[in-house]
Amino acid sequence: MSDKSSSFLRTPWPKLVVAWLVVAVFQLSGQSWLSADMTPTIAISCFLVLFATILMAAFGVVKEADELAHQLGEPYGTLILTLSIVAIEVILIAAVMLGPNEAPTIGRDSIFAVMMIILNLVTGICLLAGAMRYGEQEYNAPGAVSFIAMTVVLAGVALLVPNTLPAGNGTFTALQAIVISLLTVIVYGSFLALQMGRYRSHFMQPAPGRMSIRLTEPVTRQAPDHPTDGHARKKNIVHSMVLIGLMLPIVLLAHDLAIVIDYGVAQAGAPVAVGGVLIAIIVFTPESITAVKAALNNETQRAINLCLGAFVSTVGLTVPAVLTVGLVTGKTVIFGISPAETILFTLTVALTTLTYLGRRTSAAQGLLHLMLFAIFGLLLFTA
């Protein structure tokens, strides 16, 4: 293969071409394939094509967001990456909710699956991978604590409070849904403003031997030498346009994937929560790989921003979106988690807090995070 052909394959254009070709095929013929009487063979074939295409596009989105990250520096870069991924998750959840079958728990199942995958599986792998290469790693403690505080409040209100309400079915009333959606958006938006503004230094890697960066210290943007010149601006515009071009196929294919997931879960007799787990896997696999790479590069704070920040963004964006879809369409939305999930939620938050209250990361805590994820997988199919 020539250098020119190899260079072309490394660009985002092949991904764009393939993704939009699949969109065109499903727009033209998808309705005939994904009918109520489709066979298991057709369902499996369509799932594999849709899954591979959406995952490929998601990897492309992550790559373009990562390019913007290098241009804009932290925490802007990681924030763009996280928001892009969570936007994909919200699109997929909305597609399932608006599909032909009732899916009142898809928002809850997806959020809880993201919590277990990101805060236990990926965090555990990051801690172990970093420890194997560098030993104990340093991070910015105030930033980690801020993420944990947001997790406790936003996720606690969304997943735990509904079980304490008089209705007892894990739902919010219309008034409660409106107020909680507004409060979640306001708090999350304010957090983003603080993260990008006055407290930006809390989310950057501190100097060796330090666990924080003082607010009075000058903050140097981690970006190229000339981030504001015309060439850099053009590059950022191109990356942004490609990012949008790769996200649109995900939006257009989400409904078809939702139909296939509903069919597969029903035919296999699998737990309903498997749908939420599949969405979490599709959406967060690229970001998870990026987080592990950051840990292996001794960029512990970037890994924390990706893991803890991803879950905060998931709750901050998904909860209002799902409640709004429920209110607008009149569909039932169940957010309250089961007693077993409540225990896992509590253990995960407690362990995450202990993990990032120390002076450095610990491989032993990584093993404990992985243990909690294994228990989640066990209970998913046996509880």
C-alpha positions as CSV (number, residue, x, y, z in Angstrom):
1,M,0.0,0.0,0.0
2,S,1.4,3.4,-1.0
3,D,2.1,6.1,1.6
4,K,-0.7,8.2,0.0
5,S,-3.3,5.4,0.4
6,S,-2.1,4.7,4.0
7,S,-2.3,8.4,4.9
8,F,-5.9,8.5,3.5
9,L,-7.0,5.6,5.6
10,R,-5.7,7.3,8.7
11,T,-7.9,10.3,8.0
12,P,-11.5,10.5,9.2
13,W,-12.8,10.5,5.6
14,P,-13.2,6.7,5.2
15,K,-15.2,6.7,8.5
16,L,-17.4,9.5,7.2
17,V,-18.0,7.7,3.8
18,V,-18.8,4.3,5.4
19,A,-21.0,5.8,8.1
20,W,-23.1,7.8,5.6
21,L,-23.3,4.9,3.2
22,V,-24.8,2.8,6.0
23,V,-27.2,5.6,6.8
24,A,-28.3,5.7,3.2
25,V,-28.9,2.0,3.0
26,F,-31.0,1.9,6.2
27,Q,-32.9,5.0,5.2
28,L,-33.9,3.3,1.9
29,S,-34.4,-0.3,3.0
30,G,-34.4,-0.3,6.8
31,Q,-38.2,-0.3,7.2
32,S,-38.6,-3.5,5.2
33,W,-35.8,-5.3,7.2
34,L,-36.7,-4.1,10.7
35,S,-40.4,-5.1,10.5
36,A,-42.3,-6.8,13.2
37,D,-41.8,-10.2,11.5
38,M,-38.0,-10.0,11.0
39,T,-36.1,-13.2,11.5
40,P,-33.3,-13.7,14.0
41,T,-30.7,-13.8,11.2
42,I,-31.8,-10.4,9.8
43,A,-31.9,-9.0,13.4
44,I,-28.3,-10.2,14.1
45,S,-27.0,-9.0,10.8
46,C,-28.5,-5.6,11.2
47,F,-27.3,-5.3,14.8
48,L,-23.7,-6.1,13.8
49,V,-23.7,-3.6,11.0
50,L,-25.4,-0.9,13.1
51,F,-23.2,-1.6,16.2
52,A,-20.0,-1.6,14.2
53,T,-21.0,1.6,12.3
54,I,-22.0,3.5,15.5
55,L,-19.0,2.3,17.4
56,M,-16.7,3.3,14.4
57,A,-18.4,6.8,14.3
58,A,-18.0,7.1,18.1
59,F,-14.3,6.4,17.8
60,G,-14.1,9.0,15.1
61,V,-15.9,11.5,17.3
62,V,-13.4,10.8,20.1
63,K,-10.4,11.2,17.8
64,E,-11.7,14.6,16.5
65,A,-12.5,15.7,20.1
66,D,-9.0,14.6,21.2
67,E,-7.5,16.7,18.4
68,L,-9.5,19.7,19.7
69,A,-8.3,18.8,23.2
70,H,-4.7,19.2,22.2
71,Q,-5.4,22.5,20.6
72,L,-7.5,24.0,23.5
73,G,-5.7,22.5,26.5
74,E,-7.2,21.2,29.7
75,P,-9.9,21.1,30.9
76,Y,-11.6,22.4,27.7
77,G,-10.3,19.4,25.6
78,T,-11.5,16.7,28.0
79,L,-14.8,18.6,28.4
80,I,-15.4,18.6,24.6
81,L,-14.7,14.9,24.5
82,T,-17.0,14.1,27.4
83,L,-19.9,16.2,26.2
84,S,-19.6,14.7,22.7
85,I,-19.8,11.2,24.1
86,V,-22.7,11.9,26.5
87,A,-24.6,13.6,23.7
88,I,-24.4,10.3,21.8
89,E,-25.7,8.5,24.8
90,V,-28.7,10.9,25.2
91,I,-29.5,10.4,21.5
92,L,-29.5,6.6,21.8
93,I,-31.6,6.6,25.0
94,A,-34.1,9.0,23.4
95,A,-34.3,6.7,20.4
96,V,-35.1,3.7,22.6
97,M,-37.7,5.6,24.5
98,L,-39.4,6.8,21.3
99,G,-39.3,3.3,19.8
100,P,-42.3,1.0,19.3
101,N,-41.8,-0.8,22.7
102,E,-42.2,0.8,26.2
103,A,-38.9,1.3,27.9
104,P,-39.6,3.2,31.1
105,T,-36.3,2.2,32.8
106,I,-33.9,2.7,29.9
107,G,-32.6,6.0,31.2
108,R,-32.1,4.6,34.7
109,D,-30.5,1.4,33.4
110,S,-28.1,3.3,31.1
111,I,-27.0,5.8,33.9
112,F,-26.5,3.0,36.4
113,A,-24.6,0.9,33.8
114,V,-22.4,3.9,33.0
115,M,-21.7,4.3,36.7
116,M,-20.6,0.7,37.1
117,I,-18.5,0.7,33.9
118,I,-16.8,4.1,34.3
119,L,-16.4,4.4,38.0
120,N,-15.5,0.7,38.6
121,L,-14.4,-1.1,35.5
122,V,-12.5,1.7,33.7
123,T,-11.3,3.4,36.9
124,G,-10.0,0.0,38.2
125,I,-8.2,-0.6,35.0
126,C,-6.7,2.9,35.0
127,L,-5.5,2.5,38.6
128,L,-3.9,-0.9,37.9
129,A,-2.4,0.0,34.5
130,G,-0.9,3.2,36.0
131,A,0.4,1.4,39.0
132,M,2.1,-1.3,36.9
133,R,4.0,1.2,34.8
134,Y,4.6,4.1,37.3
135,G,3.7,2.9,40.8
136,E,1.6,5.3,42.7
137,Q,0.4,8.3,40.6
138,E,-0.4,11.9,41.6
139,Y,-3.5,13.8,40.7
140,N,-5.3,17.1,41.5
141,A,-7.3,16.3,44.7
142,P,-9.7,19.3,44.7
143,G,-10.8,18.4,41.1
144,A,-11.5,14.8,42.0
145,V,-13.4,15.8,45.2
146,S,-15.5,18.2,43.1
147,F,-16.5,15.4,40.7
148,I,-17.4,13.1,43.6
149,A,-19.5,15.8,45.3
150,M,-21.4,16.3,42.0
151,T,-21.9,12.5,41.7
152,V,-23.3,12.1,45.2
153,V,-25.9,14.9,44.8
154,L,-27.0,14.6,41.1
155,A,-26.9,10.8,40.9
156,G,-28.4,10.4,44.4
157,V,-31.3,12.7,43.6
158,A,-32.0,10.9,40.3
159,L,-31.6,7.3,41.4
160,L,-32.3,7.2,45.1
161,V,-34.9,9.8,45.9
162,P,-37.7,8.4,43.7
163,N,-37.8,5.2,45.8
164,T,-38.6,7.3,48.9
165,L,-41.6,9.1,47.4
166,P,-45.2,8.2,48.3
167,A,-46.0,6.6,44.9
168,G,-43.4,3.9,45.6
169,N,-42.8,3.0,41.9
170,G,-39.6,4.9,41.4
171,T,-41.1,7.7,39.4
172,F,-41.3,11.5,39.8
173,T,-44.6,13.5,39.5
174,A,-44.8,16.0,36.6
175,L,-44.0,18.9,38.9
176,Q,-41.1,17.1,40.5
177,A,-39.7,16.1,37.1
178,I,-39.8,19.7,35.9
179,V,-38.1,21.1,39.0
180,I,-35.5,18.4,39.2
181,S,-34.7,18.8,35.5
182,L,-34.3,22.5,35.9
183,L,-32.2,22.2,39.1
184,T,-29.9,19.6,37.5
185,V,-29.3,21.7,34.4
186,I,-28.6,24.8,36.5
187,V,-26.2,23.0,38.9
188,Y,-24.4,21.1,36.1
189,G,-24.2,24.3,33.9
190,S,-22.8,26.2,36.9
191,F,-20.3,23.5,37.6
192,L,-19.1,23.6,33.9
193,A,-18.7,27.4,34.2
194,L,-16.6,27.0,37.3
195,Q,-14.6,24.2,35.8
196,M,-13.7,26.3,32.8
197,G,-13.3,29.5,34.7
198,R,-12.2,30.3,38.2
199,Y,-11.5,26.7,39.2
200,R,-9.9,25.6,36.0
201,S,-6.7,24.8,37.8
202,H,-8.4,22.2,39.9
203,F,-8.8,20.0,36.8
204,M,-5.2,20.2,35.5
205,Q,-2.3,17.9,36.3
206,P,-0.3,19.4,39.2
207,A,3.5,19.5,39.3
208,P,5.3,16.4,40.6
209,G,5.0,16.1,44.4
210,R,1.9,18.3,44.5
211,M,-1.7,17.4,45.0
212,S,-3.2,20.7,43.8
213,I,-2.6,23.9,42.0
214,R,-3.2,27.1,43.9
215,L,-5.8,29.5,42.5
216,T,-3.2,32.3,42.7
217,E,-0.7,30.4,40.6
218,P,-0.5,31.3,36.9
219,V,-2.1,28.6,34.8
220,T,-0.4,27.8,31.5
221,R,-2.7,26.5,28.8
222,Q,-1.6,23.1,27.6
223,A,-1.9,23.8,23.8
224,P,0.3,24.4,20.8
225,D,2.7,27.4,20.6
226,H,0.3,29.4,18.4
227,P,-3.3,28.3,19.2
228,T,-4.9,31.5,18.0
229,D,-3.3,32.0,14.6
230,G,-5.3,31.5,11.4
231,H,-4.0,28.0,10.6
232,A,-4.9,26.7,14.1
233,R,-8.4,28.2,13.8
234,K,-9.0,26.5,10.4
235,K,-7.8,23.2,11.9
236,N,-10.2,23.6,14.8
237,I,-13.1,24.4,12.4
238,V,-12.3,21.3,10.3
239,H,-12.1,19.0,13.4
240,S,-15.4,20.4,14.7
241,M,-17.1,19.9,11.3
242,V,-15.8,16.3,11.0
243,L,-17.0,15.7,14.6
244,I,-20.5,16.8,13.7
245,G,-20.4,14.8,10.5
246,L,-19.6,11.7,12.5
247,M,-22.2,12.3,15.1
248,L,-25.1,12.8,12.7
249,P,-25.0,9.2,11.4
250,I,-25.2,8.0,15.0
251,V,-28.4,10.2,15.4
252,L,-29.9,8.8,12.2
253,L,-29.1,5.2,13.0
254,A,-30.0,5.3,16.7
255,H,-33.7,4.5,16.0
256,D,-32.9,1.4,14.0
257,L,-30.5,0.2,16.6
258,A,-33.1,0.7,19.3
259,I,-35.6,-1.6,17.3
260,V,-33.0,-4.3,17.0
261,I,-32.0,-4.1,20.7
262,D,-35.7,-4.3,21.8
263,Y,-36.1,-7.3,19.5
264,G,-33.0,-9.1,20.8
265,V,-33.7,-8.5,24.5
266,A,-37.3,-9.8,24.0
267,Q,-36.2,-12.9,22.0
268,A,-33.4,-13.8,24.3
269,G,-35.5,-13.3,27.4
270,A,-32.6,-11.2,28.8
271,P,-33.1,-8.7,31.6
272,V,-34.4,-5.3,30.4
273,A,-31.4,-3.7,31.9
274,V,-29.2,-5.3,29.2
275,G,-30.4,-2.6,26.8
276,G,-29.0,0.1,29.0
277,V,-25.7,-1.8,29.4
278,L,-25.4,-2.1,25.6
279,I,-25.9,1.6,25.2
280,A,-23.3,2.3,27.8
281,I,-20.8,-0.1,26.1
282,I,-21.4,1.4,22.7
283,V,-21.0,5.0,23.9
284,F,-18.2,4.8,26.4
285,T,-15.8,2.2,24.9
286,P,-13.8,4.9,22.9
287,E,-13.6,7.3,25.9
288,S,-12.7,4.4,28.2
289,I,-9.8,3.5,25.9
290,T,-8.7,7.1,26.0
291,A,-8.8,7.2,29.8
292,V,-6.6,4.0,30.0
293,K,-4.1,5.5,27.6
294,A,-4.0,8.6,29.7
295,A,-3.2,6.5,32.8
296,L,-0.5,4.7,30.9
297,N,1.0,8.1,29.8
298,N,1.1,9.2,33.5
299,E,-1.7,11.7,32.8
300,T,-3.7,10.7,35.9
301,Q,-5.7,13.9,36.1
302,R,-6.8,13.5,32.5
303,A,-7.9,10.0,33.3
304,I,-9.9,11.3,36.3
305,N,-11.4,14.1,34.2
306,L,-12.5,11.5,31.7
307,C,-13.9,8.9,34.1
308,L,-15.4,11.0,36.9
309,G,-16.3,13.8,34.5
310,A,-18.0,11.4,32.1
311,F,-20.3,10.2,34.8
312,V,-21.1,13.7,36.1
313,S,-21.9,14.7,32.5
314,T,-24.0,11.6,32.0
315,V,-26.2,12.4,35.0
316,G,-26.2,16.2,34.3
317,L,-27.4,15.8,30.7
318,T,-29.3,12.4,30.7
319,V,-31.6,13.0,33.6
320,P,-33.1,16.3,32.3
321,A,-33.3,14.8,28.7
322,V,-35.0,11.6,29.7
323,L,-37.5,13.4,32.1
324,T,-38.2,16.0,29.3
325,V,-38.9,13.2,26.7
326,G,-41.2,11.5,29.3
327,L,-43.1,14.8,29.9
328,V,-43.5,15.7,26.2
329,T,-44.5,12.2,25.0
330,G,-46.5,11.1,28.1
331,K,-44.3,8.1,28.6
332,T,-43.6,6.7,32.0
333,V,-40.0,7.2,33.2
334,I,-38.8,5.1,36.1
335,F,-35.5,6.3,37.8
336,G,-35.6,4.5,41.2
337,I,-33.0,1.7,41.4
338,S,-33.5,-1.7,43.2
339,P,-32.2,-2.4,46.7
340,A,-29.3,-4.4,45.4
341,E,-28.4,-1.6,43.0
342,T,-28.7,0.9,45.9
343,I,-26.1,-1.1,47.8
344,L,-23.8,-1.1,44.7
345,F,-24.4,2.6,44.3
346,T,-23.4,3.3,47.9
347,L,-20.3,1.1,47.8
348,T,-19.2,2.6,44.5
349,V,-19.5,6.2,45.8
350,A,-17.8,5.3,49.1
351,L,-14.9,3.5,47.4
352,T,-14.5,6.3,44.8
353,T,-14.3,8.8,47.6
354,L,-11.7,6.8,49.5
355,T,-9.7,6.3,46.3
356,Y,-9.3,10.0,45.7
357,L,-8.9,11.2,49.2
358,G,-5.5,9.7,49.6
359,R,-2.2,11.3,48.6
360,R,-1.7,9.1,45.5
361,T,-3.5,6.4,43.6
362,S,-3.4,2.8,44.8
363,A,-3.4,-0.5,42.9
364,A,-5.2,-2.2,45.8
365,Q,-8.2,0.2,45.3
366,G,-8.1,-0.6,41.6
367,L,-8.7,-4.3,42.5
368,L,-11.7,-3.3,44.7
369,H,-13.2,-1.2,41.9
370,L,-12.9,-4.2,39.6
371,M,-14.5,-6.5,42.2
372,L,-17.6,-4.2,42.4
373,F,-18.0,-4.3,38.6
374,A,-17.8,-8.1,38.6
375,I,-20.6,-8.2,41.3
376,F,-22.6,-5.8,39.1
377,G,-22.2,-8.2,36.1
378,L,-23.2,-11.2,38.3
379,L,-26.3,-9.6,39.7
380,L,-27.3,-8.3,36.2
381,F,-28.1,-11.9,35.1
382,T,-28.8,-13.7,38.4
383,A,-30.7,-11.3,40.6
